[in-house]
């Protein structure tokens, strides 16, 4: 069955399943996306139709590995090093500098939907550069990357990347300074990896076990969710931030209409949101 042949009722059922399982709101014209993401999995599982897939996903009891595989297949894992640039400059030049002035020694940062690890490792590199530039900064950084995809997290923990992956946003200078070649891969050096841990986390579920944070990166994630879920996620992020904590969203994302818990902070390099007192 080609993507254009999905019946309205089965496509609607899949839309409902995906939103309830991981919060992603699938548009009416995304038949090709569904087909391209699921065709390999369906062939491997011997499933011929979308209706059959939905039936198997919803009918299983206990740990539903097929459900996990479907969510992983439909989750976008698009990422690169120092994506958009300005958030990392704001992090170093504004936020870390503010923390240093306030003599904040322990800094905890969350990278939500961290995919294959480029964002949390980019943050760790920025932290390393800040410490070396500011010799008097007695600061310890703890960075937690979370994602719903168990397979992609396993790769993030290994921190090994091919040349093509490194070429997306990483300068040659940083590559030489922070990576070591291992066979055909480049691995993030231990001093950068040691600040970063990874955990499986569905953004629709409780964040209580993650603890409190000073900075949250939740970039290019909310665009996939419904208005109600955006409100819920932003409120729960606000609850997990320490007083005066900061939130980074994607360049095309905004909290307007979804949360009144933050103040917009305009810096010379871009916008960040700060938790209201």
Buried (B, 14 or more C-beta within 10 A) or exposed (E): BEBEEBEEEBBEBBBEBBBEBBBBBBEEEBBEBBBEBBBEBBEEBEBEBBBBBBBBBEEEEEEBEBBBBBBBBBBBBEBBBBBBEBBBBBBBBBBBBEBBEEEBEEBBBBBBBBBBBBBBBBBBBBBBBBBEEBEEBEBEBBBBBBBBBEBBBEBBEBBBBEEEBBEEBBEEEBBEEBBEEEEEBBBBBEEBBEBBEBEEBEBBEEBEEBEEBBBBBBBBBBEBBEEEBBBBBBEBBBEBBBEBBBBBBBEEBBBEEBBEBBEEBEEEBBBBBBBEE
